[in-house]
Amino acid sequence: MPDDPSDLLSKASAVLTMNDRGSYTQPAHNLYPHQWLWDSCFIAIGLRHSDVERAKTELLSLLRGQWHNGMLPNIIFRDGFQWRTDRNLWRSWLNPYAPNEVTTTGITQPPMLAEAVVQVGAKLAWPERRLWYGMVYPALVSYHQWLYHERDPHGEGLVLQIHPWETGLDNTPPWMAELHEHLMPLWIRLIDKWKLSSAINLFRRDTKSIPMDQRFSAVESLAMFDIQLRLRRKAYDINRILDHSLFTIEDLNFNSILIRANTHVRTIAKSLQVDLPADLEQSMKKTEKALEDLWDPATAQYYSRDFITHRLLKTPSIATLLPLYAGTISKERAQHLVHLIENNHHFGPAFPVPSVPIDSAWFHPKLYWQGPTWVNTNWLIIDGLKRYGFHEHAQALKESTLEMVDKAGCYEYFDPLTGEPAGAPNFSWTAALVVDLLKTKSKT
Ligand code: GLC
């Protein structure tokens, strides 16, 4: 545990104040100046302890960006001349469903909104909670309906993602393995071959403030950009995208979070005494069953899956453990995942949980989603461990997380072997979830 919890609490709260932009919180100064979808959800979970009205505002401001077809974009861009390049790269206005008042990307991020709505609701007494739920329910339902209509075109229960950024785990190994092995465009292969990639780095904003070896490689950055351009050329129209696309993956992290979110949407509907649309209810049930199709008996693990071929992408990552958060897998399989966290050579180094197991060829202790420990995924795993009754494991992970942040500061991610900080300093979701872990009573 931290030496002085109240000191850590005030430092974390100061980060949230520093990044507060009035109606939303930027993830980090300079590097992430706009509003991000799952960031604001984690941030609201922290803010609810000190100011529940501000937490509500954080979530309501996400709804400004909702598309008329229900999509919630992963980024709502800031106004102002300074940010025009970011807005122009996406040109969300090309799609007729994009909102008029704000500009956004054309992709989404893990559906954490329902969790955040319920966590904020838990801080409200009944009549206020009902009002709060009533205020967000239509937007939530239309988001979940969009997920199934657009992203589960064959009605199989799993939703697909079209850009690595939609997973929230940007350069996570299963996606990067696919990219390097099968999907790298020729022009990027040539740039790599002719060793021109270092010139690309001169144009990057991220590596001006963060060391290069803690971010995407130049080749991977170009590939992300290439996918973005392809999506933009198709005006973010899913039919045109699926007609001939690069990435279509049913991501394990995304679908695990969706299952938990669906459970929360049901809770909200029940509290409001309304019935969910029948097609949505049916799709939700399918997702719980379909998660089991991602289990590979030979290696005894869950994986993401290629949407077209149904091939499991057998490269472990932090997503391997996220079915614990989904909460619908059997206790036996949950126990199996817990063994992976207990293993010091796998998911259990000194400062767990690494975003890639440390015995994987992909593991780099400071490289973004390819090794470092992140506080948001720890929070999700702690929550799952508790619900499966692994209270001691949950408590141990909570303590190591708080100790790590106490020692290093509210950074974006941490070296799982040493606890050293990496990425952006004063990172909002680290701060917010530290507040939540400090304020939430453990049940051991
Ligand atoms: C990075 C993370 C993503 C997050 C964003 C803003 O892109 O990978 O998950 O939402 O930063 O913090």
Boltz pocket constraint, residues with backbone or C-beta under 6 A from the ligand:
constraints:
  - pocket:
      binder: B
      contacts: [[A, 27], [A, 28], [A, 32], [A, 36], [A, 37], [A, 38], [A, 39], [A, 165], [A, 168], [A, 169], [A, 170]]
      max_distance: 6.0
